């Protein structure tokens, strides 16, 4: 089976903890059911890359994104800003991506 292309991938930005797992599974199911392929930093198995590089790669390979930033609090009382940060990375990539990128061309009306 060949790897899914850019047009068919959806970056999923959500919590990956046990409490959120049932919602995560439902999102994965919905993405597959709609004919797309979910893409998260969890998909990249390269232990040499840090988490930010994995997120960047997932965003780079995905035309669409699902972002659930409803849970920014943690049990320890400190806010979790990683999900809003990933949302910002996604919007930045969509807006300021490579000029040859299909997402940039379509948003600029050039395709």
Backbone torsions as a table, in degrees:
resi	resn	phi	psi	omega
1	UNK	NA	131.3	-180.0
2	UNK	-79.9	158.1	179.6
3	UNK	-68.3	143.4	177.7
4	UNK	-64.3	149.1	-179.2
5	UNK	-88.4	174.1	-176.8
6	UNK	-54.5	-42.2	-176.3
7	UNK	-64.9	-22.1	-173.4
8	UNK	-105.0	1.3	-175.2
9	UNK	-102.8	143.2	179.4
10	UNK	-123.2	118.4	176.2
11	UNK	-76.5	128.9	-180.0
12	UNK	-111.0	120.1	-178.7
13	UNK	-116.2	103.2	-178.1
14	UNK	-157.7	170.8	175.6
15	UNK	-65.1	148.6	178.0
16	UNK	-114.9	28.1	-179.7
17	UNK	-93.5	170.0	-175.3
18	UNK	-61.7	-37.3	-178.6
19	UNK	-64.0	-34.6	-177.5
20	UNK	-89.0	-10.3	-172.2
21	UNK	-52.1	-43.0	178.4
22	UNK	-60.6	-37.8	177.6
23	UNK	-68.6	-42.0	178.9
24	UNK	-58.4	-45.2	178.5
25	UNK	-61.8	-39.5	178.4
26	UNK	-65.4	-39.0	177.9
27	UNK	-64.7	-45.5	178.5
28	UNK	-58.5	-46.6	179.7
29	UNK	-59.7	-46.8	-178.2
30	UNK	-62.7	-40.6	179.6
31	UNK	-63.2	-47.6	178.1
32	UNK	-62.2	-43.3	-177.0
33	UNK	-63.0	-29.2	178.1
34	UNK	-84.4	1.5	175.5
35	UNK	90.9	15.0	179.9
36	UNK	-112.4	175.3	-179.8
37	UNK	-120.0	124.1	178.5
38	UNK	-70.7	145.7	-178.8
39	UNK	-137.5	120.7	176.4
40	UNK	-134.0	169.8	175.3
41	UNK	-64.5	-20.6	178.4
42	UNK	-68.6	-22.2	-179.4
43	UNK	-69.4	-25.3	-174.7
44	UNK	-90.3	115.1	-173.1
45	UNK	-92.7	4.5	-177.2
46	UNK	-75.1	108.9	-179.5
47	UNK	-70.6	-12.2	-180.0
48	UNK	-80.7	-20.1	-179.9
49	UNK	-88.5	140.1	175.3
50	UNK	-78.8	168.2	-174.4
51	UNK	-59.1	-40.2	-179.3
52	UNK	-62.2	-41.2	178.1
53	UNK	-65.3	-36.2	177.2
54	UNK	-65.4	-41.3	178.3
55	UNK	-64.7	-45.4	178.5
56	UNK	-58.5	-43.3	-179.8
57	UNK	-65.0	-41.2	178.4
58	UNK	-63.4	-42.8	178.7
59	UNK	-65.0	-43.3	-178.7
60	UNK	-60.1	-32.3	-176.1
61	UNK	-91.2	0.9	-173.9
62	UNK	-120.4	129.1	176.6
63	UNK	-76.8	-35.0	-175.0
64	UNK	-113.9	164.5	177.8
65	UNK	-146.7	145.1	171.8
66	UNK	-118.6	123.7	-174.9
67	UNK	-126.5	112.9	175.5
68	UNK	-106.9	100.5	-179.8
69	UNK	-107.7	26.8	-178.2
70	UNK	-71.6	-20.7	-179.0
71	UNK	-115.8	92.0	176.3
72	UNK	-106.4	-3.5	176.7
73	UNK	-88.9	157.3	176.4
74	UNK	-125.6	167.1	178.4
75	UNK	-67.2	-21.2	-177.2
76	UNK	-88.3	0.3	177.9
77	UNK	88.1	-7.9	179.1
78	UNK	-94.8	139.2	179.7
79	UNK	-69.0	150.6	177.2
80	UNK	-104.4	106.6	-177.8
81	UNK	-100.0	5.0	-177.9
82	UNK	-66.2	-38.8	-178.1
83	UNK	-70.9	-44.1	173.0
84	UNK	-61.3	-34.1	176.8
85	UNK	-63.0	-44.9	178.6
86	UNK	-64.0	-36.4	175.6
87	UNK	-61.3	-42.9	177.3
88	UNK	-63.1	-41.5	176.2
89	UNK	-59.9	-42.9	-179.0
90	UNK	-62.9	-48.0	179.1
91	UNK	-63.2	-40.2	177.9
92	UNK	-63.0	-41.4	179.1
93	UNK	-65.6	-40.0	178.7
94	UNK	-65.8	-39.7	-175.5
95	UNK	-82.9	-42.1	-171.7
96	UNK	-114.3	17.8	-179.2
97	UNK	-62.1	174.6	178.7
98	UNK	-51.7	135.3	-177.7
99	UNK	-62.5	-18.0	176.9
100	UNK	-88.8	-7.5	-177.2
101	UNK	-67.3	131.0	-179.7
102	UNK	-56.9	-35.4	-179.6
103	UNK	-65.5	-40.6	179.1
104	UNK	-66.2	-45.2	-177.0
105	UNK	-62.1	-43.2	-178.6
106	UNK	-70.1	-38.6	179.9
107	UNK	-70.2	-25.6	179.0
108	UNK	-90.8	1.4	179.7
109	UNK	72.7	23.7	-176.3
110	UNK	-102.2	4.0	-176.4
111	UNK	-118.6	NA	NA
